[in-house]
Amino acid sequence: MLASLKEKHQILVTPREYDDLGKYKINADFVKMYAQNECYRELMVSYYPMLPLLEHTVPFEEADYILYMHMYARCDDYSDFVAKQLENIAKSRKTGAEIIVLGKAANAEKLLNGSISNITFWGDHFTEKLGKKFDMDIKEQYFVYDDIEKHLAIWPVDGCLNKCKFCRRSYMEIKFESLSLETIRTNLDRIRLNTPELMKKVSIRAENLTEYGIDIYGKPMLHELIYLINSYDEVEEIGFPIGMCIGEITPQILEALCYSKKITELYMNLETGSDRLLRFIGKKHTCEQAREVFKKIHIANPNIKILTTIMLGLPTENIGDILETAKLIIDTRPNHIHCNYFICSPNLPLAKYPQISNSCREYHLKKLIDFLNELPVQEPYEFTMDSYWIDKRPLSRKRIREIEKLNNDNKFFEEQGLLPEHFSMGFRVKLE
């Protein structure tokens, strides 16, 4: 095993052509197929521990076992792509070779509908299952020090019990499973005993942290997890870079978030400033609840960096919704806003509604920026937008001039036809 995550990532995540299977070198009797950008959780928890499987290789046509995995709808829906790849592999494999489909790619089983023989689907705990199958000492790692980002990453829960209508979970099966508080305590004690320096910055990650513990304790227990991690003197910073559902923040969880002064980063998704749209997409919170949660956390810990996501281009979205979203941004005062476009998959519940055109989405983004410029605020506040990000940060004079030129051109979207990911300079929005 290599010590550096960067080296591991280079081996594991490498661009590959999918049409020339015969040229791949694979570990022993295995082949591995994957996308370029895997889900961070699957990389750290499951894929990196599997690296011993890559120590010995044979050509694809000689393989007795073919391991397949794919990021599968981290943002887009790759359902058809995954199914077609598995069909091509099945046609090209050695006679009698078994295909083992791992992780979220295992959701393709329902699409294939039994059309491929000698194929196994392992959606969860697949690293441990591979270890047992091939008599190797490998298993998932839920406490991993990321030597690239310099934090101890912890995954206390996987899956989500919600079925928001814009989310892949509405059509994918992802097992919901929490680690017990005692398991987490035991592992943290072990790390403190052996490598306490790795605990300086802890990153708590999950698809939905606010539901942590429901399957074990019958109720959300994120507040107890926060108190537990906060209790270690070795921990100086705690980050929640993903997985906080505003509508599921109980009074106990909110109290714990306000209590810990070690929390430096907190991600809570607003999604939209329209209560109508929040109900439409299946979110549990209201705009007033969001305002209250953000306000209490800001007061309790002024130094905390709050990140959020705004989604534009939802079906039935109108300019009134965009105005309300701008108002919510100003009221909640997030430090970073990840602004993205709704991507509709045929499998999503929202697919049955008429979709907003690209030009309309771009116009809504422009109006959001205009509203942020025009609405009054209680204190000076500055956002910038670069690619998908609206980010509170200083800008160089040259960059400000370039961005203001874009802001002054009311026909920029229509003339250029650009989506946010194509912006090289972005927008400056000064609220005063």
N, C-alpha and C positions, 0 to 999 in steps of 0.2 A: 504494500500500500504506500502511495506517495504521501508525503507530509503536507504538501501545499494544496489548498483547495483550488488555486488557480491551475495547478498541474492536473489535478483530478478533473476539473471542468474541461480542460483542453482535450483530454482523452475521451471523456464521456459525451460532451456536446460538441460535435464537429459536423459541419455541413456535409451531407452525403447525397449522392444521386440515388433515387429510388428505383430506377429502371434497370440498373446493371447489378443485380444481386450477386452474380457469380464472382465479382471481383473483391467482395468483402472478406476480410480476415476476421475470424470470430473466435471466441474463447472455447477451447476444447470442442464440444459438440454444440456450441451455441452461436446464434447470430442475434444481434441487437439492432432494432430499428427505432428511430426516435426523431422528433423534430429538433430544430436548432435551439429553440428556447423552451426548456422544460420549466414546469412549475417549480418555484423555489423549494416548496415543501417536499415534493417528490425527489428533487435532486438531493437535498440534504438528508432527509429521513430515510429514503429507500434506495436511490440510485447509487450514491457514493458508496454505501456499504456493499453494493454488489460488484465493485471493481475487481475483487479476486476472480470473478467469473471471466474476466477478460485476459487472464494471464497466459492462456494457451489458445491458439486459434487454428481453425481449419476453414477451408473454402465453404461457401454456402451450400454447394451441391453435395458436400460430404457430411453436412450437419445432421445429427439425429434429433436435435432439439433446436427450435427457433424461438428465441425470446423477442417479443414485440411490445413496444411501449410508445406512447405518444402523448404530448401535452393535452390534446383532446379538449378543445373548447375552453381554454383558459380565458380567451376573449372571444374568439370566433368559434363557430360550430364546425368541427372537422369530422362530423359523423360519416358523411359519404366518403371522404378521403380515406379515413381509417378502414372502412369496410372494403373499399376497392384495393387498398394495399394488402389487406389480409387475403383477399381473393387471389391477387397476383402471386403472393407468397405461396399460397396453397397449390397453385398450378405449377410453380417452379421448383418446389422442394423435392428433396430426395424421397423416394418411396418409403413410406412408413414413418417419416419424420413428424414429430409432434410440434405443433405451434402452441406456445404458451403466451397468452395476452395478459399484460400486466397493467395495474393502476387504472386510471380513468379510461384508458383505451378499452378496458373490459366492457364498457357500456355498449360496445359495438355488437355484443352477443345478440341483443334483441333485433338489431338490424339485419344480421346475417340469417337469423331464423333457422338455424340448423343446416345451412347450405354447405358448410365446411366440416369435413370429418377429421377426427384425431386433433382436436383443438381444445385447449383448456383456457378458462378465463378466471384470472385472479385479480379482483379489484382492490382487495385490502390485505395487509400483512404479507404481501407477495415476496418480499425479501426473505422473511423467515420460512415461508413455504418452499422457496427455492433452496434454502439451506438444508431443510429436511429432505427434500427430494434428492439432492445431490450430495448429501452428507458433508456440508460445509458449514463452518461456524460463522454464519452471517445473519444479521437481524437488523430490524429498523433501529435508528438512532434518533431519539426525541430530544436529546440534549447535545447540541453540536456547536462547537466554537468555530465561528466563521472568521478565518484569518485574513480574509479580504476586507470584509466590512468591520472587523474588529468588535464583534459582540458574541455573547453566548446566546444562541437561538434556542428557544424552548417551544415545543408544540404540545400544549396541554390537552387539546381536543381537535378532532377532525370531523368534517362534515357540518351540516346545518339542518335544523329542523324546519326552517322556513322554506317557502316555495315562491319567492318573489317572481313576478311574471316576466321580468327582464333577465333573469339569471339562469345560468346553465343548470342549476340544481333543480329547476322545474322539469327538466327532461332527463337528467342524469341521476344514477344511483350512486351516492357517496355515503358509505357507512358512517353513522354518527357514533363517536366513541371518545370518552374522556379518560385521561390518566387520573388516578386517585391522588389526593393531596399527600398521602403517605408516600406514594411512589415518587412524587415530585420532590418531597422533602429528603427522601433517601438519596436520590441522585444529586441534589444540591449539596448535601452533606459530604458525599463522596468527592465531588468537585472541589469543595472547600478544603477538604483534607489533603488532596493531591495537587491541585492546581488552582489555588484561590485567586491568582491574578486574572484568570479567565472570567471571573464573575463581576468584574468592574462595571461592565455594561451588559445588561440583560435585555434581550428582545423577545417579547411574548407574542407568539404568532398563531393564527388559526383562521379558518374561513368565517367563524362566528364565535368569538370569545365570550360574548354575553350569555351564551347557553352552556358554558362550561359547567360540568358536574351534574346536569339534569339526569343523565342516564345512570349515574351512580348514587346520587344523594336525593333525587326526586325534586330538586329545585336548583336554580342557578347558584353557583358558588364562586364566581369570579372574585367577589370581594374577599373571600378567605384566601384565595390564591395571591391576590395583591398584598394582603397583610403578611403572608408567609414569605414572599420574595423580599418585601420591604424590610423584614426583620433581620436579614443578613447584613452584617456590617461591611462585608466585602463588596456588596452591591452598591454602587454609587449612582448609576443611572438605570432607569427602567423605561423601555419603549414599547408602545403598542402600535406597530406600523401597519396593522391590518386587523379587520375582524371585530369592530365594535358597532353593534346595532343599536341606534339611539332609542328605538322603541322598546328595547329589552333591558335598558339600563334601570335596574331597580333602585329604590332609595338606598339599599345597602351597598350596591355597586358604586353609585354616585358618591356616597360618603367615603368609600375607600379610595376612589379616584381623587377626591379632594384632600384626603388625609395624607397621602404619600407625596412628599416633596421631592422624592427621587424620580418621579415620572417626568421625563423630558419631552416625550413625543407621544401623541395620541391621535389615532385615526378614527374619525366618526363620519359616516357618509350622510350628508344632507340629501343628496340625489336631486332634489328639486325644491323650490320654495312654494309650490302650489299644493295645498291640502287635497285638492281634487285629484291631482296627478299622483300624489302619494297613495291615496286610496286605490286609484286605478292600477298602479303597478304592484300593489300588495305590501307596501311598507307599513310598519306598525306605528311609527311616530307621526306626530303632527308638527307643524312649523312652530307652534307655541311651546311644545315640549322641547324641541331642539333649542329654541332661544333660552329656555330655562336651564337646560343642561350645560350649554356653552357658557352662560353667564356665571353659574356657580363655579365651574371649573376655572374660568378666567380669574374670578375673585380669589379663589382658594390658592391658586398657583399661577401668578402672572407670568412666570418664566416658561411655562409649558408651551410647546409648539403643537398646535392643533391643526391637523390636516383633514381635508374632506374632499369628496367628489361631487361634482355637479354633472348631471347627464342631460344633454340637449338632444332634441330630435325625437322625443317620445311620441307615439301616436296620440292624436287629439291635442297636442301642445299648441298653445297660441301665444300671442304677444303679451296678453295679460299674465300668463304663467311666467313668462320671462321677467316681467316687471316684479312680480312677487319673489322670484328667485333672487333678483338683485337686492331687494329689500332684506331678504333673509341673510344674504352674504354680509351686508353692512351691519345688521343687528348681531350676528353671531361672531363676527370678526375672526375667522379662521386665518392662520398664518400661511397656509398653502391651500390652493384649490386645484384639484385635478379635474379639468373640464374636458369631458369626452363626449363623443356622439354615441347615441344608442345604436347598437348593431343588432339587426333583427335576423334571427335564425328561423327557418321554417318550423322548427320544433318548439319555439317559444309560444306561450299563450298569447302574447301580444301580436303574433303574426297574423291573427285573424282580422286585425283592424287595418284600415288604410294607413299606409306609411307616409311619413313626411319626406319630401324630395330633398336631394342634396342642396339645391339652391336655397330652399326654405330653411334647412338646418343652418346653413352658413349665415343667412339673414338673421336668424335667432341669436347666433353667436355675436354678430355685430350689434344687435339691439341690446344684448346683455351688457356689452362693453359700454355702449352709449348710456344705458341706465345707470351703470356704476359711476360714470362721469358726472351725471346730472343730479343724482339723488343727494339730498343733504345728509351729512353725518355729524355726530356729536364731537368727533375729534378727527384730526387729519389722519388719513390712512391711505396707503399706497399699495396697489397690486400691479404686477406685471404679468403678461401672458406670453409664454414662449412654448412653442409646440402645443402640448395639451395642458401646460401648467400656467396657472395664475399664481404668482409667487411673490411674497413680500420681501423685496431685496433692493439694494441700491443699484443704479445703472450708470454706466459711463456717459459722458456728454455726447459722444459720437453716437452711441447706441440710442440715446434718447431722441436725438435728431432724426435718426433713421426710423424709429418707431412712430414718432409724431407725424412723420410724412405719411406713413400708412394710415394712421388714425384720421388724418385730414382728408383722405381720399374716400369719399362715401361710396364710390363705385368699385372699390378694390375687389370685393368678393365676386361681383358680377363679371367684371372684366377678366380677372385672373382664373376664376373657377377653382380656387385652392381650398383644400381641406386643412384643418389646423395642423395636422402632422407634417404638412409641407412648408409651414412657415419657417423661414430662416431667422427672422428678427422678432416677429410677434407684435404685441401691443403694450402700450403703457397706459394704465388707467390710474389717474390721480384723483383721489376722493378728498375734497376739502370744502 
